[in-house]
Every structure is written in C-alpha cells, then in structure tokens.
Amino acid sequence: MVVYQIYPRSFQDSDGDGDGDLRGIVERLDHIAGLGADAIWLSPFYPSPLVDGGYDVADYRDVDPRFGTLQDAAALIAAAHEHGLKVLFDVVPCHTSIEHPWFREHPDWYVWSDRDGPQNNWRATFGGPAWSRDPVSGRWYLHSFYPEQPDLNWRNPEVPRAFGDVLRFWLDRGVDGFRIDALDRILKDPELRDDPPADGPPPLPEAYMDAGLQSRNSRNAPDIGTAIAQIRGAAGPGALLVGEVYLLSDRLAPYVEHLDACFSFELLHAPWEADKVRAAIAAATTSGKAAWVLSNHDFARLPDRVGPRNVRAAALLLLTLPGMAFVYQGDELGMADGPDGGHDRAGRDRHRTPMPWDGAANAGFTSGTPWLDIAIPPGGTAAQQEHDPGSMLAWYRELIALRRQIEGGFELLDAAPGVVAFRRGKHVVALNLGDSPQPPPPVRDLLLATLESSAAALPPGGAMLATD
Ligand code: GLC
C-alpha cells in the first residue's frame, strides 16, 4: 500500500478561517487518488488546545470545530472510499490533553508521583523533567511529552477498555484502521525506577539530548506486548494497525506480533550515505513488517534532509522497498521546510506549512489568512506541476504506477562505492548517494530513471528502476 499522510490543518481550508479542515480534504481527494495512493492517514483533528498540533487530544470521539463536525468526518470517510482510498485515523494512547475531562473525572487513569515532587529522573521528550505539579490537586503527574499532555496509566485495566471503546467508535463509522502514536511509551517500568546514565548516543535522534540518560525504564516495558495485544483485541483482526514505535528494528518483535506494520525510523534518520542507508534497510527488512517513511510532520522535509539533488532518488527508494510506503503531503510536489510560525515549541512548524495548490490567493489553500506562511516549492504549485511530465508530481505518479508491477523477493546487491542497489524479483533498483558518477549493477531496460542516468552510469543523485 501507499499511504498518503494528511496534516489536516495545512491541507485545504474550506471556510476561510486560515486552518485546513475536513471538508477541504474532501475537495482535494482527486489529487490523492490521482497520485495512485491506496489510503490516507489523517493526523489528529479531534478537539484539542493544539499545544502539540492536535496530539494533545481533549475528546477522542469528536472533531475540533476548527476542522469540522462528526458529520464532516463521516462524509470524508464515505468520499475517500468512493475514491478507492482506505482511511486511517491517528490515535494517541500514551497521553491525553490536560483538558481532557478524564484528567479530572478519572485521575487514577493517569500516572502520579507518590511524593511531593518528581517520582524519578525521567525527562520529557521536548525537554525538562517528565513530571509536573497539577495546580488543582497539588500532586505530580507524569508526561512523556509536553506538560500539557499527562500520560495515561495503561496498567489500570480501565484505560485499555476506554481506549478500545475509542477505536470501536471510529471503526463503527467506517475507518479502516489507525496509525497509533508513541506506542513504545504506553507501558513503563511498573516500579517507575530511574533511567540509567547513557552509555553512548541514543539509538535514534531525540529532540533533547541534554539529559545524559538512556530511556530504559521510561518506555518499552518488557511486558509491552500485553498492551499491544489489547489494542489489537479491541480493534479486531480486520483493522489495519500501523505503530509509531520510536525504537530500532531489533526491538519491534512484541509490536509487529500484533500490528500490521511499524515505521522504520532507522531509514528516516539515516545519513544520506550508501553504507548507512544500506544498513538501515537491512535492519528494517528483517521484521518483514516495515512501513517505510522518509518524512512526516515531525522531521525535516526531504530537500532539507537529503539535499535537493537527492530528492528523486529518495522517492524512488521509498516507493520500491518491500512493504507499505508513507508519503507525507507535499513531498510529491518537492516541498522543502518552510518558515517557522512560533506555534510548536519544539520548532516543527516548518515541516507543516500549507499545501501550495495553485495560482489563487494563498496558493489556493485558504481565502483567509493562513495559520502558517505558505512556501512554494521550486517546481511550482500542484497546478503548475499537473501537466508537466518532468515535474516531481509526475515522478511520484510514475513511481506509484510502476510499483504495482514490482513483486517478488528482496535482495540487497553489491554495488559500486556510493551506490545502493537491490533486486525485487525481476526488477533492479539503484541509486547513487555519492559525489561521483558510478556504474549501476547490470540492467536490461530502464523503466524510470532520473535525467542523465543510463545503464552505463548513474550521476550523483541519480536513480533508476530497471529490469535485469
Ligand atoms: C508523535 C507525533 C508527534 C507528537 C508526539 C506526542 O511522535 O508524531 O507529533 O508530538 O507523538 O504525541
């Protein structure tokens, strides 16, 4: 499957308030279906104070008025299905917003310190201690992310039950599955023991590295599989479940036992060097359930991470590896990071700027004032790229169409220095991540290749999909 990630606030505004909304998404489903995607994943649109871009949920079973209504959600699900697109919603089991009524009505559904101060040395992902004092009760609660996001206590059996009700609420309304947020955080050490000192850099980049701790006890408890099994049990065997598990692939076994796929963050973070990319692919393919992703609403966009020269090669890699591939909105237009807007305290606004659709005011995103400034990619708006066979949009469309023909096993191939190459059945993929032209492995017909790539040479940034 190819899953297209929509960040609702930045996709399409239909009512002129400057924020994208669910009705806007319906207006643009042709664009996604035209790309050839099989499914959409919507980042959260639930009622929220938007301290963490909607990942601070104040009601799991409603739509924030900025984004629409429950009727709009139903209409979106129906319209997506008519376009042949499955629908994944984003669910956030680790924490709620501090404004969720559960925090006051069910304080025992959260994690509290038994003393007047932090229970341990755990750090929050976005900096500072992972414990804050609740000004109402005076007690200290745990938050793995912002202080406005208290962690739910998955060791209280009422929490998985309540969360199961949330999944069924949306499944009853026709969604096909879920992207599940921050899953490795839902079960921590039952005794809430301190994290030990770090013995090296963290396995994956962390937003704040100042703590000098390894998060051994603050995430991924040894019995995490029991909670993942409860989620699968509630969702049923037919729901598509993709886990956001921020761990290396060799830690994913208890997750992929119950989920359909987990994102491979090794590849997303791999420096764009042949040996690093090869190693990330080799590690992630061992689980057999890798969901490939090269950008999302949390991290630098492709031109900023791999360099403009390598963006097409990165897309070709993403869309030819074996397994699900996730395309973040705007990557198909070659969008780069935009300006910061001062909304997200962790500085992620620049990965979330609105879609540049056409030549209308505000690039067709809104008739009002956009919540973030709009940046037009070098290749132009979606409308400008639409009929240009050399555009990034055309590149993604061709790749997704050709992807349908690729089947069969996966094998990394020996390749020239700087080149990553692999075989999928009778297809060969090769990309040059280095700085000098290199020969690809032996190939017969080029099905798709970047400019100046040939069976004899791949220029720097060059990439090809070929038959052998
Ligand atoms: C996930 C989301 C990120 C959010 C965090 C806390 O990593 O992708 O945007 O800040 O979880 O919910």
Residues whose N, C-alpha, C, O or C-beta is under 5 A from the ligand:
A	BS01	GLC	D52 Y55 F145 D181 A182 D298
